[in-house]
Amino acid sequence: MSLIININSLSYLYDYLDLGVHDFIVGTNQFSCRQALTVDYIELKEIKEKYPMIRLFVLVNALVEQKYLDDLKNHLDKLNECQIDGIIFQDFGVLQICNEKGYSFEKIYDPETLNTNHLTLSVLKEQGIDGAFLAREIPLKEKQMIGQNCKLKTMVQVHGVEYMAYSKRKLLSNYKEYTHLDFNVDKEAQIEIKANGVEDHCHIYEDQYGTHITSTNQMCALDVLNQFNDFDYLYIDGQYINETDLLEITHLYIQAIEAIKNQTYNKESIELMQLLYRLTPNVHYYHSFLFDSTVYKISDVRKREENERS
């Protein structure tokens, strides 16, 4: 059980290492989606040379069109030359190229919503996949069953904004054209949307690969982290968190892991949550789907509908 951070700055790498965190995720200008930090090939090499103890993973999680396959092959070649430690991908074209080239870095499969059982993942291992990001939409109990029975390394999210939806269409640009409004559509614009009849807002932004929607509420597992022993990577998403807060949040999770080892977690987790609330008073935290059922009894659904009507 180790933390892996979708890092949003290179400023505090030494501080993360001092905390005992060695696994980081970054993106590049090509074939990366929903990264907190974008770096180039030169920076990748410099990070690995300056901090040889770092395990560096690169997001190659865009859906790739046929016409860009040569660019993808060149990109993966360059990543391999940079001696990265792994990639996180969802397009099987990426896996096929990696297998043909014989790249030795870890290949973490993240199709967002599809990794929901250990049997499928065990088959995928035979195809060259080294690890899998488990779907956020299944409850913790089902994730634990996968972690206990899966032959692959498993990754689960424990903190940060969550992926909600993605479209290859340029939805914001189309909206601008239709309404004749003028606004920026990138992540820095901090645009939020809200569905009718729903209280919560979502972040929305557009890049070269389409439109991305993430939650504004942030998932938090700091108070239930002792139930995550079955997983290899605990993922913290640094999007929409400032760089100093991300470092402090990571420190809280490190303290929680140490408390679990020392069997003092039940007592210390309360204090850690209070520290988190004081650090980020304007953030709404929730457990996401960790304790939600994915199968509902009809009688329970009818009862809930009746309660909502009354």
C-alpha positions as CSV (number, residue, x, y, z in Angstrom):
1,M,0.0,0.0,0.0
2,S,1.8,3.1,-1.3
3,L,0.6,6.6,-2.3
4,I,0.8,7.6,-5.9
5,I,0.2,11.3,-6.6
6,N,-1.2,13.0,-9.8
7,I,1.3,15.8,-9.0
8,N,0.5,19.4,-9.8
9,S,4.0,21.0,-9.4
10,L,7.7,20.0,-9.5
11,S,8.5,22.5,-6.7
12,Y,8.1,20.1,-3.8
13,L,9.5,16.9,-5.2
14,Y,12.2,16.8,-2.5
15,D,9.6,17.3,0.2
16,Y,7.5,14.5,-1.1
17,L,10.6,12.2,-1.1
18,D,11.3,13.3,2.5
19,L,7.8,12.2,3.4
20,G,8.5,8.8,1.9
21,V,6.4,9.3,-1.3
22,H,8.2,8.0,-4.4
23,D,5.4,7.4,-7.0
24,F,4.2,10.3,-9.2
25,I,1.9,10.7,-12.2
26,V,2.4,13.5,-14.8
27,G,1.1,14.2,-18.2
28,T,2.6,15.4,-21.5
29,N,1.3,17.6,-24.4
30,Q,0.5,14.4,-26.3
31,F,-2.0,11.7,-25.5
32,S,-2.5,12.8,-21.9
33,C,-5.9,13.7,-20.4
34,R,-6.9,15.0,-16.9
35,Q,-3.3,15.5,-15.7
36,A,-2.6,18.0,-12.9
37,L,0.8,18.8,-14.4
38,T,2.1,18.8,-18.0
39,V,5.8,18.2,-18.7
40,D,8.0,17.7,-21.8
41,Y,10.5,15.0,-22.6
42,I,13.5,17.1,-21.3
43,E,11.8,17.6,-18.0
44,L,11.0,13.9,-17.7
45,K,14.7,13.1,-18.2
46,E,15.8,15.7,-15.8
47,I,13.4,14.4,-13.1
48,K,14.8,10.9,-13.5
49,E,18.4,12.1,-13.5
50,K,18.0,14.4,-10.5
51,Y,15.8,12.1,-8.4
52,P,16.7,8.5,-9.4
53,M,14.6,7.2,-6.4
54,I,11.4,8.5,-8.0
55,R,9.0,6.2,-9.8
56,L,7.5,8.3,-12.6
57,F,4.3,7.3,-14.4
58,V,3.0,9.2,-17.5
59,L,-0.6,9.4,-18.5
60,V,-1.1,8.1,-22.0
61,N,-4.9,7.8,-21.5
62,A,-6.3,9.6,-24.6
63,L,-8.4,7.6,-27.0
64,V,-6.3,7.5,-30.1
65,E,-7.5,7.9,-33.7
66,Q,-6.0,5.7,-36.5
67,K,-4.4,8.7,-38.1
68,Y,-2.3,9.5,-35.0
69,L,-0.8,6.0,-34.6
70,D,2.6,7.0,-35.9
71,D,2.7,9.9,-33.5
72,L,1.7,7.6,-30.7
73,K,4.5,5.1,-31.6
74,N,7.0,8.0,-31.6
75,H,5.7,9.3,-28.3
76,L,6.0,5.9,-26.6
77,D,9.6,5.5,-28.0
78,K,10.5,8.8,-26.4
79,L,8.9,8.0,-23.1
80,N,10.9,4.8,-23.1
81,E,14.1,6.7,-23.8
82,C,13.3,8.9,-20.8
83,Q,13.4,5.8,-18.7
84,I,9.9,6.3,-17.1
85,D,8.7,3.7,-14.8
86,G,5.2,3.3,-16.1
87,I,2.2,4.5,-18.1
88,I,-1.5,4.8,-17.4
89,F,-3.6,4.1,-20.5
90,Q,-7.0,3.0,-21.7
91,D,-6.6,2.5,-25.4
92,F,-5.6,-1.1,-26.3
93,G,-3.6,0.3,-29.2
94,V,-1.2,1.6,-26.6
95,L,-0.8,-1.8,-25.1
96,Q,-0.3,-3.5,-28.5
97,I,2.5,-1.1,-29.4
98,C,4.2,-1.6,-26.0
99,N,4.0,-5.3,-26.4
100,E,5.5,-5.2,-29.9
101,K,8.3,-2.9,-28.8
102,G,9.0,-4.9,-25.6
103,Y,8.9,-1.9,-23.3
104,S,9.7,-2.9,-19.7
105,F,7.9,-0.1,-17.9
106,E,4.7,-0.9,-16.0
107,K,1.4,-0.7,-17.9
108,I,-1.6,0.4,-15.8
109,Y,-4.9,-0.1,-17.5
110,D,-7.5,2.6,-16.6
111,P,-10.6,2.5,-18.7
112,E,-12.4,4.6,-16.0
113,T,-15.6,2.6,-15.4
114,L,-14.8,-0.9,-16.7
115,N,-12.5,-2.6,-14.2
116,T,-15.1,-4.1,-11.9
117,N,-14.1,-7.8,-11.4
118,H,-10.9,-9.8,-10.9
119,L,-11.6,-12.5,-13.5
120,T,-11.4,-10.0,-16.4
121,L,-8.3,-8.5,-15.0
122,S,-6.6,-11.8,-14.6
123,V,-7.2,-12.4,-18.3
124,L,-5.8,-9.0,-19.1
125,K,-2.6,-9.9,-17.3
126,E,-2.0,-12.6,-19.9
127,Q,-2.1,-9.8,-22.5
128,G,0.7,-7.9,-20.9
129,I,-1.1,-5.5,-18.5
130,D,0.8,-5.0,-15.2
131,G,-1.8,-3.2,-13.1
132,A,-5.4,-1.8,-13.2
133,F,-7.1,1.3,-11.8
134,L,-10.3,-0.1,-10.3
135,A,-13.6,1.6,-11.2
136,R,-14.7,4.4,-8.8
137,E,-18.3,3.4,-9.2
138,I,-18.2,0.1,-7.3
139,P,-18.2,0.0,-3.5
140,L,-15.2,-0.6,-1.4
141,K,-16.3,-4.1,-0.4
142,E,-16.2,-5.2,-4.1
143,K,-12.9,-3.4,-4.6
144,Q,-11.5,-5.4,-1.7
145,M,-12.6,-8.6,-3.3
146,I,-10.8,-7.7,-6.5
147,G,-7.7,-6.7,-4.6
148,Q,-7.6,-10.0,-2.7
149,N,-8.1,-12.1,-5.8
150,C,-6.5,-10.2,-8.6
151,K,-3.1,-11.2,-10.0
152,L,-2.4,-7.7,-11.1
153,K,-1.3,-4.6,-9.2
154,T,-4.4,-2.6,-8.2
155,M,-4.8,1.2,-8.0
156,V,-7.7,2.9,-6.3
157,Q,-8.5,6.6,-5.7
158,V,-8.5,7.8,-2.1
159,H,-8.5,11.6,-2.5
160,G,-9.4,14.4,-4.9
161,V,-11.8,15.3,-7.6
162,E,-13.3,12.4,-9.6
163,Y,-13.8,11.7,-13.2
164,M,-17.5,12.1,-14.2
165,A,-17.7,12.2,-18.0
166,Y,-15.7,12.6,-21.2
167,S,-16.7,13.4,-24.8
168,K,-14.5,13.7,-27.8
169,R,-16.8,16.4,-29.0
170,K,-15.8,20.1,-28.3
171,L,-18.9,20.8,-26.3
172,L,-17.9,24.1,-24.8
173,S,-16.7,25.4,-28.2
174,N,-20.0,24.3,-29.7
175,Y,-21.9,26.1,-27.0
176,K,-19.9,29.3,-27.6
177,E,-20.7,29.2,-31.3
178,Y,-24.4,28.6,-30.6
179,T,-24.8,31.3,-27.9
180,H,-22.2,33.8,-29.4
181,L,-20.7,34.1,-25.9
182,D,-17.0,34.7,-25.5
183,F,-15.1,32.7,-22.8
184,N,-12.1,30.5,-22.4
185,V,-12.7,26.8,-22.4
186,D,-9.5,25.4,-20.9
187,K,-9.0,24.2,-17.3
188,E,-7.6,27.5,-16.1
189,A,-11.0,29.1,-16.9
190,Q,-12.4,27.2,-13.9
191,I,-15.8,26.7,-15.5
192,E,-18.5,24.9,-13.5
193,I,-21.8,23.4,-14.6
194,K,-24.8,22.1,-12.7
195,A,-27.5,19.6,-13.9
196,N,-31.2,20.5,-13.4
197,G,-32.5,19.1,-10.1
198,V,-29.0,18.4,-8.7
199,E,-27.3,20.4,-6.0
200,D,-23.7,19.7,-6.8
201,H,-21.6,21.4,-9.5
202,C,-19.0,19.9,-11.7
203,H,-15.8,21.2,-13.3
204,I,-15.8,21.2,-17.1
205,Y,-13.1,22.1,-19.5
206,E,-11.9,21.4,-23.1
207,D,-8.6,20.3,-24.6
208,Q,-7.4,18.9,-27.8
209,Y,-8.9,15.5,-27.0
210,G,-12.4,16.8,-26.2
211,T,-14.4,17.8,-23.2
212,H,-13.8,16.6,-19.6
213,I,-16.1,16.8,-16.6
214,T,-14.9,16.1,-13.0
215,S,-16.6,16.6,-9.7
216,T,-16.1,19.8,-7.6
217,N,-16.6,17.8,-4.5
218,Q,-13.5,15.9,-3.5
219,M,-13.4,12.2,-2.6
220,C,-11.7,11.6,0.8
221,A,-10.8,8.2,2.3
222,L,-8.6,9.6,5.1
223,D,-11.0,8.5,7.8
224,V,-11.4,4.9,6.4
225,L,-7.9,4.3,5.1
226,N,-7.5,1.2,7.3
227,Q,-9.8,-0.6,4.9
228,F,-7.4,-0.1,2.0
229,N,-4.8,-2.7,2.8
230,D,-5.6,-4.9,-0.2
231,F,-4.4,-2.4,-2.8
232,D,-1.0,-1.6,-4.2
233,Y,-1.4,2.0,-5.2
234,L,-3.5,4.6,-3.4
235,Y,-4.2,7.4,-5.9
236,I,-4.4,11.1,-4.9
237,D,-5.6,13.4,-7.7
238,G,-3.9,16.8,-7.5
239,Q,-6.2,18.6,-10.0
240,Y,-7.9,21.7,-8.6
241,I,-5.7,21.6,-5.4
242,N,-3.0,24.1,-4.9
243,E,0.6,22.8,-4.7
244,T,1.1,23.5,-1.0
245,D,-2.3,22.0,0.0
246,L,-1.5,18.9,-2.0
247,L,1.7,18.4,-0.1
248,E,0.0,18.9,3.3
249,I,-2.8,16.5,2.3
250,T,-0.3,13.9,1.2
251,H,1.4,14.3,4.6
252,L,-1.9,13.6,6.4
253,Y,-2.2,10.3,4.4
254,I,1.3,9.4,5.2
255,Q,0.5,9.9,8.9
256,A,-2.6,7.8,8.5
257,I,-0.6,4.9,6.9
258,E,1.9,5.1,9.8
259,A,-0.9,5.1,12.3
260,I,-2.3,1.9,10.7
261,K,1.1,0.2,11.0
262,N,1.3,1.3,14.6
263,Q,-2.3,0.2,15.4
264,T,-3.2,3.8,16.5
265,Y,-5.3,4.7,13.5
266,N,-8.7,4.6,15.2
267,K,-7.7,7.4,17.5
268,E,-5.5,9.4,15.2
269,S,-7.8,9.4,12.2
270,I,-10.2,11.8,14.0
271,E,-7.4,14.3,14.5
272,L,-6.2,13.9,10.9
273,M,-9.7,14.7,9.6
274,Q,-9.9,17.8,11.8
275,L,-6.5,18.9,10.3
276,L,-7.8,18.3,6.8
277,Y,-10.9,20.4,7.4
278,R,-8.9,23.3,8.9
279,L,-6.5,23.1,5.9
280,T,-9.2,23.2,3.3
281,P,-12.3,24.7,4.9
282,N,-14.0,25.5,1.6
283,V,-13.9,21.9,0.2
284,H,-16.8,19.5,0.4
285,Y,-15.5,16.0,1.1
286,Y,-17.4,12.8,0.6
287,H,-16.9,9.0,0.4
288,S,-18.0,8.8,-3.3
289,F,-19.2,5.2,-4.0
290,L,-17.2,3.6,-1.3
291,F,-20.2,2.5,0.8
292,D,-23.0,2.7,-1.9
293,S,-24.6,-0.5,-3.1
294,T,-24.4,-1.2,-6.9
295,V,-27.4,-3.5,-6.7
296,Y,-30.7,-2.3,-5.3
297,K,-33.7,-4.2,-4.1
298,I,-36.9,-3.1,-5.9
299,S,-38.6,-2.6,-2.5
300,D,-35.8,-0.2,-1.4
301,V,-36.1,1.8,-4.6
302,R,-39.9,2.1,-4.2
303,K,-39.5,3.2,-0.6
304,R,-36.9,5.8,-1.6
305,E,-39.1,7.1,-4.3
306,E,-42.0,7.4,-1.9
307,N,-39.9,9.3,0.6
308,E,-38.8,11.7,-2.2
309,R,-42.4,12.3,-3.2
310,S,-43.5,13.0,0.4
